[in-house]
Amino acid sequence: MKGEWMQAGGGWVLPFDGAVEHVPDLKLWMGFSTVSQQLCAWDLSAMDKPPTLQHSWIDLKTPEEWSASRLSLLNLGGGRF
């Protein structure tokens, strides 16, 4: 089966918009939610079930009339973004 792709999970899609950063110390993935466009942390360790939302930050809430054209994170190290 060398060079073949296979589906690892169920019929779910990844919950983030754009790039995502892995934080090894926390064993979580950080990114912006496709639903709320808020910064969120997910547990993606289980491949047989959808990702589990661990935390969502509302500190980055923008006015409703604003729309994001591109979302990205900058990893500063030490668990800071």
PDB file with one MODEL, atoms N, CA, C and O in Angstrom:
MODEL        1
ATOM      1  N   MET A   1       0.808  -1.189   0.000  1.00  0.00           N
ATOM      2  CA  MET A   1       0.000   0.000   0.000  1.00  0.00           C
ATOM      3  C   MET A   1       0.857   1.260   0.000  1.00  0.00           C
ATOM      4  O   MET A   1       0.392   2.313   0.435  1.00  0.00           O
ATOM      5  N   LYS A   2       2.017   1.183  -0.446  1.00  0.00           N
ATOM      6  CA  LYS A   2       2.911   2.324  -0.453  1.00  0.00           C
ATOM      7  C   LYS A   2       2.390   3.409  -1.393  1.00  0.00           C
ATOM      8  O   LYS A   2       2.021   3.135  -2.535  1.00  0.00           O
ATOM      9  N   GLY A   3       2.365   4.665  -0.883  1.00  0.00           N
ATOM     10  CA  GLY A   3       1.948   5.794  -1.699  1.00  0.00           C
ATOM     11  C   GLY A   3       0.444   5.962  -1.843  1.00  0.00           C
ATOM     12  O   GLY A   3       0.000   6.717  -2.709  1.00  0.00           O
ATOM     13  N   GLU A   4      -0.363   5.278  -1.016  1.00  0.00           N
ATOM     14  CA  GLU A   4      -1.813   5.405  -1.109  1.00  0.00           C
ATOM     15  C   GLU A   4      -2.356   6.167   0.092  1.00  0.00           C
ATOM     16  O   GLU A   4      -1.864   6.025   1.212  1.00  0.00           O
ATOM     17  N   TRP A   5      -3.372   6.973  -0.160  1.00  0.00           N
ATOM     18  CA  TRP A   5      -4.048   7.714   0.904  1.00  0.00           C
ATOM     19  C   TRP A   5      -5.211   6.896   1.425  1.00  0.00           C
ATOM     20  O   TRP A   5      -5.813   6.113   0.690  1.00  0.00           O
ATOM     21  N   MET A   6      -5.527   7.085   2.711  1.00  0.00           N
ATOM     22  CA  MET A   6      -6.720   6.477   3.274  1.00  0.00           C
ATOM     23  C   MET A   6      -7.340   7.433   4.274  1.00  0.00           C
ATOM     24  O   MET A   6      -6.644   8.254   4.872  1.00  0.00           O
ATOM     25  N   GLN A   7      -8.644   7.329   4.456  1.00  0.00           N
ATOM     26  CA  GLN A   7      -9.360   8.197   5.388  1.00  0.00           C
ATOM     27  C   GLN A   7      -9.125   7.702   6.801  1.00  0.00           C
ATOM     28  O   GLN A   7      -9.336   6.525   7.096  1.00  0.00           O
ATOM     29  N   ALA A   8      -8.679   8.616   7.695  1.00  0.00           N
ATOM     30  CA  ALA A   8      -8.371   8.234   9.067  1.00  0.00           C
ATOM     31  C   ALA A   8      -9.554   8.412   9.998  1.00  0.00           C
ATOM     32  O   ALA A   8      -9.701   7.644  10.948  1.00  0.00           O
ATOM     33  N   GLY A   9     -10.401   9.398   9.757  1.00  0.00           N
ATOM     34  CA  GLY A   9     -11.508   9.683  10.659  1.00  0.00           C
ATOM     35  C   GLY A   9     -12.845   9.357  10.039  1.00  0.00           C
ATOM     36  O   GLY A   9     -12.936   8.718   8.991  1.00  0.00           O
ATOM     37  N   GLY A  10     -13.880   9.815  10.718  1.00  0.00           N
ATOM     38  CA  GLY A  10     -15.238   9.620  10.216  1.00  0.00           C
ATOM     39  C   GLY A  10     -15.559  10.635   9.142  1.00  0.00           C
ATOM     40  O   GLY A  10     -14.668  11.065   8.409  1.00  0.00           O
ATOM     41  N   GLY A  11     -16.807  11.023   9.038  1.00  0.00           N
ATOM     42  CA  GLY A  11     -17.249  11.966   8.020  1.00  0.00           C
ATOM     43  C   GLY A  11     -17.154  13.417   8.449  1.00  0.00           C
ATOM     44  O   GLY A  11     -17.876  14.254   7.908  1.00  0.00           O
ATOM     45  N   TRP A  12     -16.295  13.746   9.398  1.00  0.00           N
ATOM     46  CA  TRP A  12     -16.185  15.117   9.901  1.00  0.00           C
ATOM     47  C   TRP A  12     -15.045  15.872   9.221  1.00  0.00           C
ATOM     48  O   TRP A  12     -14.142  15.268   8.641  1.00  0.00           O
ATOM     49  N   VAL A  13     -15.102  17.200   9.302  1.00  0.00           N
ATOM     50  CA  VAL A  13     -14.055  18.058   8.741  1.00  0.00           C
ATOM     51  C   VAL A  13     -13.329  18.774   9.879  1.00  0.00           C
ATOM     52  O   VAL A  13     -13.856  18.899  10.985  1.00  0.00           O
ATOM     53  N   LEU A  14     -12.127  19.236   9.597  1.00  0.00           N
ATOM     54  CA  LEU A  14     -11.362  19.957  10.609  1.00  0.00           C
ATOM     55  C   LEU A  14     -12.057  21.282  10.923  1.00  0.00           C
ATOM     56  O   LEU A  14     -12.587  21.928  10.019  1.00  0.00           O
ATOM     57  N   PRO A  15     -12.062  21.697  12.201  1.00  0.00           N
ATOM     58  CA  PRO A  15     -12.868  22.847  12.633  1.00  0.00           C
ATOM     59  C   PRO A  15     -12.195  24.203  12.508  1.00  0.00           C
ATOM     60  O   PRO A  15     -12.749  25.197  12.978  1.00  0.00           O
ATOM     61  N   PHE A  16     -11.035  24.280  11.901  1.00  0.00           N
ATOM     62  CA  PHE A  16     -10.329  25.559  11.877  1.00  0.00           C
ATOM     63  C   PHE A  16     -10.230  26.140  10.479  1.00  0.00           C
ATOM     64  O   PHE A  16     -10.291  25.435   9.472  1.00  0.00           O
ATOM     65  N   ASP A  17     -10.071  27.476  10.461  1.00  0.00           N
ATOM     66  CA  ASP A  17      -9.980  28.238   9.224  1.00  0.00           C
ATOM     67  C   ASP A  17      -8.528  28.649   9.024  1.00  0.00           C
ATOM     68  O   ASP A  17      -7.971  29.361   9.859  1.00  0.00           O
ATOM     69  N   GLY A  18      -7.916  28.219   7.950  1.00  0.00           N
ATOM     70  CA  GLY A  18      -6.524  28.566   7.685  1.00  0.00           C
ATOM     71  C   GLY A  18      -5.551  27.677   8.442  1.00  0.00           C
ATOM     72  O   GLY A  18      -5.854  26.533   8.781  1.00  0.00           O
ATOM     73  N   ALA A  19      -4.386  28.228   8.693  1.00  0.00           N
ATOM     74  CA  ALA A  19      -3.319  27.471   9.347  1.00  0.00           C
ATOM     75  C   ALA A  19      -3.634  27.216  10.823  1.00  0.00           C
ATOM     76  O   ALA A  19      -4.418  27.934  11.443  1.00  0.00           O
ATOM     77  N   VAL A  20      -3.017  26.203  11.349  1.00  0.00           N
ATOM     78  CA  VAL A  20      -3.185  25.825  12.747  1.00  0.00           C
ATOM     79  C   VAL A  20      -1.799  25.525  13.314  1.00  0.00           C
ATOM     80  O   VAL A  20      -0.909  25.090  12.582  1.00  0.00           O
ATOM     81  N   GLU A  21      -1.614  25.753  14.607  1.00  0.00           N
ATOM     82  CA  GLU A  21      -0.326  25.520  15.270  1.00  0.00           C
ATOM     83  C   GLU A  21      -0.477  24.456  16.343  1.00  0.00           C
ATOM     84  O   GLU A  21      -1.416  24.496  17.138  1.00  0.00           O
ATOM     85  N   HIS A  22       0.447  23.507  16.363  1.00  0.00           N
ATOM     86  CA  HIS A  22       0.453  22.494  17.413  1.00  0.00           C
ATOM     87  C   HIS A  22       1.252  23.023  18.600  1.00  0.00           C
ATOM     88  O   HIS A  22       2.344  23.565  18.426  1.00  0.00           O
ATOM     89  N   VAL A  23       0.707  22.865  19.808  1.00  0.00           N
ATOM     90  CA  VAL A  23       1.382  23.259  21.043  1.00  0.00           C
ATOM     91  C   VAL A  23       1.703  21.965  21.792  1.00  0.00           C
ATOM     92  O   VAL A  23       0.862  21.448  22.528  1.00  0.00           O
ATOM     93  N   PRO A  24       2.935  21.434  21.604  1.00  0.00           N
ATOM     94  CA  PRO A  24       3.279  20.141  22.192  1.00  0.00           C
ATOM     95  C   PRO A  24       3.136  20.081  23.711  1.00  0.00           C
ATOM     96  O   PRO A  24       2.735  19.051  24.253  1.00  0.00           O
ATOM     97  N   ASP A  25       3.460  21.174  24.401  1.00  0.00           N
ATOM     98  CA  ASP A  25       3.358  21.176  25.869  1.00  0.00           C
ATOM     99  C   ASP A  25       1.930  20.926  26.344  1.00  0.00           C
ATOM    100  O   ASP A  25       1.715  20.295  27.379  1.00  0.00           O
ATOM    101  N   LEU A  26       0.966  21.419  25.590  1.00  0.00           N
ATOM    102  CA  LEU A  26      -0.446  21.269  25.952  1.00  0.00           C
ATOM    103  C   LEU A  26      -1.124  20.108  25.230  1.00  0.00           C
ATOM    104  O   LEU A  26      -2.236  19.717  25.585  1.00  0.00           O
ATOM    105  N   LYS A  27      -0.454  19.557  24.215  1.00  0.00           N
ATOM    106  CA  LYS A  27      -1.014  18.500  23.374  1.00  0.00           C
ATOM    107  C   LYS A  27      -2.311  18.959  22.714  1.00  0.00           C
ATOM    108  O   LYS A  27      -3.266  18.193  22.589  1.00  0.00           O
ATOM    109  N   LEU A  28      -2.324  20.239  22.290  1.00  0.00           N
ATOM    110  CA  LEU A  28      -3.490  20.834  21.652  1.00  0.00           C
ATOM    111  C   LEU A  28      -3.075  21.537  20.364  1.00  0.00           C
ATOM    112  O   LEU A  28      -1.897  21.820  20.146  1.00  0.00           O
ATOM    113  N   TRP A  29      -4.046  21.808  19.531  1.00  0.00           N
ATOM    114  CA  TRP A  29      -3.851  22.545  18.291  1.00  0.00           C
ATOM    115  C   TRP A  29      -4.587  23.867  18.410  1.00  0.00           C
ATOM    116  O   TRP A  29      -5.751  23.893  18.812  1.00  0.00           O
ATOM    117  N   MET A  30      -3.922  24.971  18.066  1.00  0.00           N
ATOM    118  CA  MET A  30      -4.487  26.317  18.160  1.00  0.00           C
ATOM    119  C   MET A  30      -4.780  26.840  16.756  1.00  0.00           C
ATOM    120  O   MET A  30      -3.978  26.672  15.837  1.00  0.00           O
ATOM    121  N   GLY A  31      -5.932  27.470  16.608  1.00  0.00           N
ATOM    122  CA  GLY A  31      -6.287  28.056  15.328  1.00  0.00           C
ATOM    123  C   GLY A  31      -7.573  28.837  15.456  1.00  0.00           C
ATOM    124  O   GLY A  31      -8.147  28.943  16.540  1.00  0.00           O
ATOM    125  N   PHE A  32      -8.021  29.381  14.346  1.00  0.00           N
ATOM    126  CA  PHE A  32      -9.257  30.147  14.326  1.00  0.00           C
ATOM    127  C   PHE A  32     -10.399  29.264  13.850  1.00  0.00           C
ATOM    128  O   PHE A  32     -10.277  28.554  12.852  1.00  0.00           O
ATOM    129  N   SER A  33     -11.506  29.317  14.573  1.00  0.00           N
ATOM    130  CA  SER A  33     -12.677  28.493  14.299  1.00  0.00           C
ATOM    131  C   SER A  33     -13.349  28.887  12.987  1.00  0.00           C
ATOM    132  O   SER A  33     -13.460  30.072  12.674  1.00  0.00           O
ATOM    133  N   THR A  34     -13.796  27.896  12.222  1.00  0.00           N
ATOM    134  CA  THR A  34     -14.547  28.170  10.998  1.00  0.00           C
ATOM    135  C   THR A  34     -15.927  28.713  11.320  1.00  0.00           C
ATOM    136  O   THR A  34     -16.531  29.402  10.497  1.00  0.00           O
ATOM    137  N   VAL A  35     -16.429  28.413  12.502  1.00  0.00           N
ATOM    138  CA  VAL A  35     -17.778  28.832  12.891  1.00  0.00           C
ATOM    139  C   VAL A  35     -17.781  30.261  13.436  1.00  0.00           C
ATOM    140  O   VAL A  35     -18.534  31.109  12.959  1.00  0.00           O
ATOM    141  N   SER A  36     -16.936  30.525  14.436  1.00  0.00           N
ATOM    142  CA  SER A  36     -16.976  31.812  15.131  1.00  0.00           C
ATOM    143  C   SER A  36     -15.823  32.742  14.776  1.00  0.00           C
ATOM    144  O   SER A  36     -15.859  33.923  15.123  1.00  0.00           O
ATOM    145  N   GLN A  37     -14.806  32.237  14.096  1.00  0.00           N
ATOM    146  CA  GLN A  37     -13.570  32.954  13.792  1.00  0.00           C
ATOM    147  C   GLN A  37     -12.875  33.456  15.059  1.00  0.00           C
ATOM    148  O   GLN A  37     -12.124  34.431  15.017  1.00  0.00           O
ATOM    149  N   GLN A  38     -13.130  32.787  16.182  1.00  0.00           N
ATOM    150  CA  GLN A  38     -12.437  33.082  17.429  1.00  0.00           C
ATOM    151  C   GLN A  38     -11.243  32.156  17.541  1.00  0.00           C
ATOM    152  O   GLN A  38     -11.224  31.075  16.952  1.00  0.00           O
ATOM    153  N   LEU A  39     -10.241  32.588  18.305  1.00  0.00           N
ATOM    154  CA  LEU A  39      -9.094  31.741  18.576  1.00  0.00           C
ATOM    155  C   LEU A  39      -9.546  30.601  19.477  1.00  0.00           C
ATOM    156  O   LEU A  39     -10.177  30.832  20.508  1.00  0.00           O
ATOM    157  N   CYS A  40      -9.220  29.363  19.087  1.00  0.00           N
ATOM    158  CA  CYS A  40      -9.671  28.184  19.823  1.00  0.00           C
ATOM    159  C   CYS A  40      -8.536  27.171  19.945  1.00  0.00           C
ATOM    160  O   CYS A  40      -7.561  27.208  19.195  1.00  0.00           O
ATOM    161  N   ALA A  41      -8.691  26.269  20.906  1.00  0.00           N
ATOM    162  CA  ALA A  41      -7.760  25.163  21.094  1.00  0.00           C
ATOM    163  C   ALA A  41      -8.558  23.864  21.004  1.00  0.00           C
ATOM    164  O   ALA A  41      -9.613  23.724  21.622  1.00  0.00           O
ATOM    165  N   TRP A  42      -8.033  22.908  20.215  1.00  0.00           N
ATOM    166  CA  TRP A  42      -8.701  21.615  20.025  1.00  0.00           C
ATOM    167  C   TRP A  42      -7.765  20.470  20.348  1.00  0.00           C
ATOM    168  O   TRP A  42      -6.546  20.565  20.201  1.00  0.00           O
ATOM    169  N   ASP A  43      -8.376  19.383  20.794  1.00  0.00           N
ATOM    170  CA  ASP A  43      -7.665  18.122  20.970  1.00  0.00           C
ATOM    171  C   ASP A  43      -7.926  17.291  19.720  1.00  0.00           C
ATOM    172  O   ASP A  43      -9.056  16.875  19.465  1.00  0.00           O
ATOM    173  N   LEU A  44      -6.866  17.053  18.940  1.00  0.00           N
ATOM    174  CA  LEU A  44      -6.988  16.270  17.705  1.00  0.00           C
ATOM    175  C   LEU A  44      -6.360  14.888  17.849  1.00  0.00           C
ATOM    176  O   LEU A  44      -6.042  14.239  16.852  1.00  0.00           O
ATOM    177  N   SER A  45      -6.182  14.437  19.093  1.00  0.00           N
ATOM    178  CA  SER A  45      -5.460  13.179  19.307  1.00  0.00           C
ATOM    179  C   SER A  45      -6.247  11.938  18.893  1.00  0.00           C
ATOM    180  O   SER A  45      -5.644  10.931  18.522  1.00  0.00           O
ATOM    181  N   ALA A  46      -7.559  11.985  18.947  1.00  0.00           N
ATOM    182  CA  ALA A  46      -8.376  10.826  18.573  1.00  0.00           C
ATOM    183  C   ALA A  46      -8.732  10.929  17.091  1.00  0.00           C
ATOM    184  O   ALA A  46      -9.411  11.867  16.676  1.00  0.00           O
ATOM    185  N   MET A  47      -8.280   9.981  16.311  1.00  0.00           N
ATOM    186  CA  MET A  47      -8.536  10.023  14.870  1.00  0.00           C
ATOM    187  C   MET A  47      -9.874   9.398  14.485  1.00  0.00           C
ATOM    188  O   MET A  47     -10.320   9.542  13.347  1.00  0.00           O
ATOM    189  N   ASP A  48     -10.515   8.708  15.421  1.00  0.00           N
ATOM    190  CA  ASP A  48     -11.770   8.035  15.096  1.00  0.00           C
ATOM    191  C   ASP A  48     -13.014   8.834  15.492  1.00  0.00           C
ATOM    192  O   ASP A  48     -14.138   8.361  15.325  1.00  0.00           O
ATOM    193  N   LYS A  49     -12.810  10.057  16.023  1.00  0.00           N
ATOM    194  CA  LYS A  49     -13.945  10.910  16.385  1.00  0.00           C
ATOM    195  C   LYS A  49     -13.576  12.368  16.116  1.00  0.00           C
ATOM    196  O   LYS A  49     -12.392  12.695  16.034  1.00  0.00           O
ATOM    197  N   PRO A  50     -14.577  13.253  15.976  1.00  0.00           N
ATOM    198  CA  PRO A  50     -14.293  14.656  15.673  1.00  0.00           C
ATOM    199  C   PRO A  50     -13.427  15.307  16.749  1.00  0.00           C
ATOM    200  O   PRO A  50     -13.430  14.864  17.897  1.00  0.00           O
ATOM    201  N   PRO A  51     -12.684  16.359  16.383  1.00  0.00           N
ATOM    202  CA  PRO A  51     -11.859  17.082  17.354  1.00  0.00           C
ATOM    203  C   PRO A  51     -12.701  17.639  18.497  1.00  0.00           C
ATOM    204  O   PRO A  51     -13.861  18.007  18.308  1.00  0.00           O
ATOM    205  N   THR A  52     -12.104  17.697  19.679  1.00  0.00           N
ATOM    206  CA  THR A  52     -12.788  18.198  20.858  1.00  0.00           C
ATOM    207  C   THR A  52     -12.324  19.616  21.156  1.00  0.00           C
ATOM    208  O   THR A  52     -11.131  19.852  21.345  1.00  0.00           O
ATOM    209  N   LEU A  53     -13.259  20.562  21.200  1.00  0.00           N
ATOM    210  CA  LEU A  53     -12.934  21.934  21.548  1.00  0.00           C
ATOM    211  C   LEU A  53     -12.568  21.991  23.026  1.00  0.00           C
ATOM    212  O   LEU A  53     -13.344  21.560  23.878  1.00  0.00           O
ATOM    213  N   GLN A  54     -11.394  22.518  23.327  1.00  0.00           N
ATOM    214  CA  GLN A  54     -10.933  22.618  24.709  1.00  0.00           C
ATOM    215  C   GLN A  54     -11.133  24.018  25.289  1.00  0.00           C
ATOM    216  O   GLN A  54     -11.453  24.172  26.467  1.00  0.00           O
ATOM    217  N   HIS A  55     -10.941  25.034  24.445  1.00  0.00           N
ATOM    218  CA  HIS A  55     -11.094  26.405  24.929  1.00  0.00           C
ATOM    219  C   HIS A  55     -11.309  27.355  23.754  1.00  0.00           C
ATOM    220  O   HIS A  55     -10.801  27.129  22.656  1.00  0.00           O
ATOM    221  N   SER A  56     -12.064  28.412  23.999  1.00  0.00           N
ATOM    222  CA  SER A  56     -12.296  29.448  23.006  1.00  0.00           C
ATOM    223  C   SER A  56     -12.091  30.797  23.680  1.00  0.00           C
ATOM    224  O   SER A  56     -12.588  31.025  24.783  1.00  0.00           O
ATOM    225  N   TRP A  57     -11.366  31.683  23.028  1.00  0.00           N
ATOM    226  CA  TRP A  57     -11.084  32.994  23.602  1.00  0.00           C
ATOM    227  C   TRP A  57     -11.948  34.043  22.934  1.00  0.00           C
ATOM    228  O   TRP A  57     -11.922  34.184  21.712  1.00  0.00           O
ATOM    229  N   ILE A  58     -12.722  34.788  23.732  1.00  0.00           N
ATOM    230  CA  ILE A  58     -13.568  35.846  23.184  1.00  0.00           C
ATOM    231  C   ILE A  58     -12.866  37.200  23.229  1.00  0.00           C
ATOM    232  O   ILE A  58     -13.433  38.202  22.796  1.00  0.00           O
ATOM    233  N   ASP A  59     -11.641  37.242  23.748  1.00  0.00           N
ATOM    234  CA  ASP A  59     -10.879  38.485  23.836  1.00  0.00           C
ATOM    235  C   ASP A  59     -10.641  39.098  22.463  1.00  0.00           C
ATOM    236  O   ASP A  59     -10.450  40.310  22.354  1.00  0.00           O
ATOM    237  N   LEU A  60     -10.648  38.291  21.428  1.00  0.00           N
ATOM    238  CA  LEU A  60     -10.344  38.762  20.086  1.00  0.00           C
ATOM    239  C   LEU A  60     -11.600  39.076  19.281  1.00  0.00           C
ATOM    240  O   LEU A  60     -11.549  39.160  18.054  1.00  0.00           O
ATOM    241  N   LYS A  61     -12.722  39.248  19.965  1.00  0.00           N
ATOM    242  CA  LYS A  61     -13.987  39.505  19.263  1.00  0.00           C
ATOM    243  C   LYS A  61     -13.916  40.841  18.531  1.00  0.00           C
ATOM    244  O   LYS A  61     -13.499  41.854  19.093  1.00  0.00           O
ATOM    245  N   THR A  62     -14.327  40.821  17.284  1.00  0.00           N
ATOM    246  CA  THR A  62     -14.319  42.023  16.459  1.00  0.00           C
ATOM    247  C   THR A  62     -15.753  42.470  16.200  1.00  0.00           C
ATOM    248  O   THR A  62     -16.676  41.668  16.343  1.00  0.00           O
ATOM    249  N   PRO A  63     -15.963  43.725  15.823  1.00  0.00           N
ATOM    250  CA  PRO A  63     -17.327  44.185  15.507  1.00  0.00           C
ATOM    251  C   PRO A  63     -17.959  43.341  14.405  1.00  0.00           C
ATOM    252  O   PRO A  63     -17.263  42.848  13.518  1.00  0.00           O
ATOM    253  N   GLU A  64     -19.265  43.177  14.463  1.00  0.00           N
ATOM    254  CA  GLU A  64     -19.988  42.330  13.508  1.00  0.00           C
ATOM    255  C   GLU A  64     -19.817  42.789  12.061  1.00  0.00           C
ATOM    256  O   GLU A  64     -19.830  41.965  11.146  1.00  0.00           O
ATOM    257  N   GLU A  65     -19.657  44.096  11.847  1.00  0.00           N
ATOM    258  CA  GLU A  65     -19.534  44.592  10.472  1.00  0.00           C
ATOM    259  C   GLU A  65     -18.158  44.325   9.867  1.00  0.00           C
ATOM    260  O   GLU A  65     -17.964  44.523   8.668  1.00  0.00           O
ATOM    261  N   TRP A  66     -17.208  43.881  10.677  1.00  0.00           N
ATOM    262  CA  TRP A  66     -15.876  43.530  10.178  1.00  0.00           C
ATOM    263  C   TRP A  66     -15.905  42.111   9.639  1.00  0.00           C
ATOM    264  O   TRP A  66     -16.639  41.267  10.153  1.00  0.00           O
ATOM    265  N   SER A  67     -15.126  41.843   8.625  1.00  0.00           N
ATOM    266  CA  SER A  67     -14.973  40.473   8.142  1.00  0.00           C
ATOM    267  C   SER A  67     -13.486  40.213   7.917  1.00  0.00           C
ATOM    268  O   SER A  67     -12.768  41.061   7.388  1.00  0.00           O
ATOM    269  N   ALA A  68     -13.047  39.057   8.319  1.00  0.00           N
ATOM    270  CA  ALA A  68     -11.631  38.695   8.198  1.00  0.00           C
ATOM    271  C   ALA A  68     -11.323  38.305   6.759  1.00  0.00           C
ATOM    272  O   ALA A  68     -12.074  37.559   6.131  1.00  0.00           O
ATOM    273  N   SER A  69     -10.224  38.811   6.254  1.00  0.00           N
ATOM    274  CA  SER A  69      -9.801  38.413   4.913  1.00  0.00           C
ATOM    275  C   SER A  69      -8.760  37.308   4.995  1.00  0.00           C
ATOM    276  O   SER A  69      -8.633  36.495   4.080  1.00  0.00           O
ATOM    277  N   ARG A  70      -8.007  37.284   6.111  1.00  0.00           N
ATOM    278  CA  ARG A  70      -7.009  36.234   6.305  1.00  0.00           C
ATOM    279  C   ARG A  70      -6.703  36.144   7.794  1.00  0.00           C
ATOM    280  O   ARG A  70      -6.448  37.162   8.438  1.00  0.00           O
ATOM    281  N   LEU A  71      -6.725  34.946   8.339  1.00  0.00           N
ATOM    282  CA  LEU A  71      -6.433  34.720   9.747  1.00  0.00           C
ATOM    283  C   LEU A  71      -5.145  33.928   9.867  1.00  0.00           C
ATOM    284  O   LEU A  71      -4.923  32.972   9.124  1.00  0.00           O
ATOM    285  N   SER A  72      -4.296  34.327  10.804  1.00  0.00           N
ATOM    286  CA  SER A  72      -3.069  33.563  11.030  1.00  0.00           C
ATOM    287  C   SER A  72      -2.587  33.765  12.464  1.00  0.00           C
ATOM    288  O   SER A  72      -2.951  34.736  13.127  1.00  0.00           O
ATOM    289  N   LEU A  73      -1.769  32.836  12.923  1.00  0.00           N
ATOM    290  CA  LEU A  73      -1.178  32.882  14.263  1.00  0.00           C
ATOM    291  C   LEU A  73       0.321  33.032  14.136  1.00  0.00           C
ATOM    292  O   LEU A  73       0.923  32.569  13.167  1.00  0.00           O
ATOM    293  N   LEU A  74       0.918  33.676  15.110  1.00  0.00           N
ATOM    294  CA  LEU A  74       2.362  33.767  15.186  1.00  0.00           C
ATOM    295  C   LEU A  74       2.786  33.149  16.509  1.00  0.00           C
ATOM    296  O   LEU A  74       2.476  33.689  17.571  1.00  0.00           O
ATOM    297  N   ASN A  75       3.486  32.032  16.459  1.00  0.00           N
ATOM    298  CA  ASN A  75       3.931  31.332  17.650  1.00  0.00           C
ATOM    299  C   ASN A  75       5.177  32.026  18.196  1.00  0.00           C
ATOM    300  O   ASN A  75       6.223  32.041  17.546  1.00  0.00           O
ATOM    301  N   LEU A  76       5.060  32.599  19.391  1.00  0.00           N
ATOM    302  CA  LEU A  76       6.171  33.305  20.042  1.00  0.00           C
ATOM    303  C   LEU A  76       6.986  32.375  20.943  1.00  0.00           C
ATOM    304  O   LEU A  76       7.989  32.791  21.523  1.00  0.00           O
ATOM    305  N   GLY A  77       6.558  31.122  21.059  1.00  0.00           N
ATOM    306  CA  GLY A  77       7.230  30.162  21.934  1.00  0.00           C
ATOM    307  C   GLY A  77       6.704  30.259  23.352  1.00  0.00           C
ATOM    308  O   GLY A  77       6.045  31.233  23.716  1.00  0.00           O
ATOM    309  N   GLY A  78       6.993  29.266  24.131  1.00  0.00           N
ATOM    310  CA  GLY A  78       6.557  29.258  25.533  1.00  0.00           C
ATOM    311  C   GLY A  78       5.054  29.284  25.687  1.00  0.00           C
ATOM    312  O   GLY A  78       4.547  29.781  26.694  1.00  0.00           O
ATOM    313  N   GLY A  79       4.320  28.756  24.703  1.00  0.00           N
ATOM    314  CA  GLY A  79       2.854  28.733  24.781  1.00  0.00           C
ATOM    315  C   GLY A  79       2.200  30.074  24.508  1.00  0.00           C
ATOM    316  O   GLY A  79       1.011  30.247  24.774  1.00  0.00           O
ATOM    317  N   ARG A  80       2.965  31.034  23.974  1.00  0.00           N
ATOM    318  CA  ARG A  80       2.411  32.369  23.670  1.00  0.00           C
ATOM    319  C   ARG A  80       2.249  32.530  22.160  1.00  0.00           C
ATOM    320  O   ARG A  80       3.078  32.069  21.375  1.00  0.00           O
ATOM    321  N   PHE A  81       1.148  33.204  21.771  1.00  0.00           N
ATOM    322  CA  PHE A  81       0.853  33.440  20.369  1.00  0.00           C
ATOM    323  C   PHE A  81       0.556  34.904  20.144  1.00  0.00           C
ATOM    324  O   PHE A  81       0.280  35.312  19.016  1.00  0.00           O
TER     325      PHE A  81
ENDMDL
END
